[in-house]
């Protein structure tokens, strides 16, 4: 390889790295890893639980596949936050917003809490929500936020996080999801 080719390849790799950083950082408001930094769109998507002209039950975005329920009434969507009180002492803040067509409702939920390893507890929680929402720890110590959709027909939402207290950034790809007719699940 000639010196010119090597220099061109090196330059191309640097430009690609800068472009990738811009794409990654576009949803970060503040400085990555600094308290108060806001992480937009850490999770987003759409759920359809019924058969329509568009097809059967389906999802878009970050949601895992959904199967048909016997009915689309009283379905919980559980989001596993990447903390476990058996090992993590971390604070968190999440904001979920969107539209639930089946409920004819704005989705607007803010949840805060503290996964506290020394006493294996979920502490200092508060949930402010239009619909029924709950923070809980499953039997394995995983921290979970559940939202109840009294009629889950079409729902579109996105989730943001903020690095608070001694928490760490919760970023895209870090939440896990389960659907259930039960208000609690185990991850």
C-alpha positions as CSV (number, residue, x, y, z in Angstrom):
1,X,0.0,0.0,0.0
2,X,1.4,3.4,-0.9
3,X,1.9,6.2,1.6
4,X,-0.9,8.2,-0.1
5,X,-3.3,5.2,0.1
6,X,-2.5,4.7,3.8
7,X,-3.0,8.4,4.6
8,X,-6.3,8.4,2.7
9,X,-7.5,5.3,4.6
10,X,-6.4,6.8,7.9
11,X,-8.3,10.1,7.1
12,X,-11.4,8.1,6.0
13,X,-11.4,6.2,9.3
14,X,-11.1,9.4,11.3
15,X,-14.0,11.0,9.4
16,X,-16.2,7.8,10.0
17,X,-15.3,7.9,13.7
18,X,-16.4,11.6,13.9
19,X,-19.7,10.8,12.1
20,X,-20.4,7.9,14.4
21,X,-19.8,10.0,17.4
22,X,-22.2,12.7,16.1
23,X,-24.9,10.1,15.5
24,X,-24.4,8.6,19.0
25,X,-24.3,12.0,20.8
26,X,-27.3,13.5,19.0
27,X,-29.7,12.3,21.8
28,X,-27.4,13.4,24.7
29,X,-28.2,16.8,26.1
30,X,-25.3,17.7,28.4
31,X,-22.0,15.9,28.9
32,X,-22.1,12.1,28.7
33,X,-21.5,10.7,32.2
34,X,-22.2,14.0,34.1
35,X,-25.0,14.3,36.6
36,X,-28.0,16.1,35.1
37,X,-27.3,14.9,31.5
38,X,-30.4,14.0,29.6
39,X,-30.5,10.9,27.4
40,X,-33.2,11.1,24.8
41,X,-34.8,8.1,23.0
42,X,-33.2,5.3,25.0
43,X,-36.2,3.3,24.0
44,X,-39.0,3.9,21.5
45,X,-41.5,2.0,19.5
46,X,-45.0,1.0,18.7
47,X,-47.3,-1.9,19.8
48,X,-50.4,-3.2,18.0
49,X,-52.1,-6.1,19.9
50,X,-55.0,-6.7,17.5
51,X,-55.5,-7.6,13.9
52,X,-56.2,-4.7,11.6
53,X,-55.8,-3.9,7.9
54,X,-52.1,-3.5,8.7
55,X,-51.9,-7.1,9.8
56,X,-51.9,-9.0,13.1
57,X,-50.3,-8.1,16.4
58,X,-47.0,-6.4,15.8
59,X,-44.3,-4.0,16.9
60,X,-41.9,-1.4,15.6
61,X,-38.8,0.0,17.2
62,X,-37.4,-1.4,20.3
63,X,-40.3,-3.5,21.5
64,X,-39.9,-7.3,21.4
65,X,-42.4,-9.3,19.4
66,X,-45.9,-9.4,20.8
67,X,-48.3,-12.3,20.5
68,X,-52.1,-12.0,20.5
69,X,-53.7,-11.9,23.9
70,X,-57.2,-13.4,24.3
71,X,-58.3,-9.8,24.6
72,X,-56.4,-6.5,24.6
73,X,-57.7,-5.5,28.1
74,X,-55.5,-4.9,31.1
75,X,-52.1,-5.6,29.6
76,X,-49.0,-4.6,31.6
77,X,-45.8,-3.6,29.8
78,X,-42.8,-4.1,32.2
79,X,-39.5,-2.4,31.6
80,X,-36.5,-3.8,33.4
81,X,-34.2,-1.0,34.4
82,X,-30.5,-2.1,34.3
83,X,-30.1,-2.2,38.1
84,X,-30.5,-5.0,40.5
85,X,-30.6,-4.3,44.2
86,X,-28.5,-7.4,45.0
87,X,-25.4,-5.6,43.5
88,X,-26.3,-2.1,42.5
89,X,-26.6,1.1,44.6
90,X,-27.8,3.4,41.9
91,X,-30.4,6.2,41.6
92,X,-32.4,6.6,38.4
93,X,-34.9,8.9,36.6
94,X,-37.0,7.8,33.6
95,X,-39.6,9.7,31.6
96,X,-42.0,7.9,29.3
97,X,-44.2,9.8,26.9
98,X,-46.5,8.8,24.0
99,X,-50.0,8.0,22.9
100,X,-52.3,5.1,23.9
101,X,-55.0,5.0,21.3
102,X,-56.9,2.2,23.0
103,X,-57.1,4.2,26.2
104,X,-57.6,7.5,24.4
105,X,-54.8,8.7,26.7
106,X,-51.5,10.6,26.7
107,X,-48.7,8.4,28.0
108,X,-46.8,10.5,30.5
109,X,-45.0,8.8,33.3
110,X,-42.0,9.9,35.3
111,X,-40.4,7.4,37.7
112,X,-37.5,7.9,40.2
113,X,-35.9,5.5,42.7
114,X,-32.8,4.1,44.3
115,X,-31.6,0.5,44.0
116,X,-29.8,0.0,47.3
117,X,-27.6,-3.0,47.6
118,X,-26.6,-2.8,51.3
119,X,-30.2,-3.6,52.4
120,X,-31.3,-5.1,49.1
121,X,-34.2,-2.7,48.7
122,X,-35.8,-0.3,46.2
123,X,-35.9,3.0,48.1
124,X,-37.1,6.6,47.7
125,X,-39.4,5.8,44.8
126,X,-42.0,8.1,43.2
127,X,-44.1,7.5,40.1
128,X,-46.1,10.3,38.5
129,X,-48.3,8.9,35.8
130,X,-51.5,9.4,33.8
131,X,-52.1,5.7,33.7
132,X,-51.5,3.1,36.4
133,X,-47.7,2.6,36.8
134,X,-45.6,1.0,39.5
135,X,-41.9,0.6,40.3
136,X,-41.0,-2.7,41.9
137,X,-38.2,-5.2,42.4
138,X,-38.8,-8.7,41.1
139,X,-37.9,-11.8,43.1
140,X,-34.4,-11.7,41.5
141,X,-33.8,-8.1,42.7
142,X,-34.2,-6.6,39.2
143,X,-35.7,-3.1,39.2
144,X,-38.9,-2.9,37.0
145,X,-41.3,-0.2,35.9
146,X,-44.7,-1.4,34.8
147,X,-47.4,0.5,32.9
148,X,-51.0,-0.8,32.8
149,X,-52.8,-0.3,29.5
150,X,-56.5,-0.9,30.3
151,X,-57.0,-1.3,26.5
152,X,-53.8,-1.9,24.6
153,X,-54.8,-1.5,21.0
154,X,-52.2,0.8,19.5
155,X,-49.6,2.4,21.7
156,X,-46.6,4.5,20.7
157,X,-44.0,5.7,23.2
158,X,-40.5,6.8,23.8
159,X,-38.4,6.8,27.0
160,X,-35.8,9.3,28.2
161,X,-33.5,9.1,31.2
162,X,-31.4,11.5,33.2
163,X,-28.2,10.7,35.1
164,X,-29.1,11.6,38.7
165,X,-27.4,11.2,42.1
166,X,-25.0,8.3,42.1
167,X,-26.7,6.7,39.1
168,X,-25.0,5.8,35.9
169,X,-26.2,6.7,32.4
170,X,-29.1,4.6,31.2
171,X,-28.8,4.5,27.4
172,X,-30.3,3.0,24.4
173,X,-30.4,-0.8,24.4
174,X,-30.3,-1.1,28.2
175,X,-34.0,-1.7,29.0
176,X,-35.7,-5.1,28.6
177,X,-39.4,-5.5,28.1
178,X,-42.0,-8.1,28.9
179,X,-45.8,-8.1,28.4
180,X,-48.2,-9.7,30.9
181,X,-51.7,-9.8,32.2
182,X,-50.1,-9.8,35.6
183,X,-49.0,-6.6,37.4
184,X,-45.6,-8.3,38.3
185,X,-43.2,-10.5,36.3
186,X,-39.7,-11.9,36.9
187,X,-36.9,-11.1,34.6
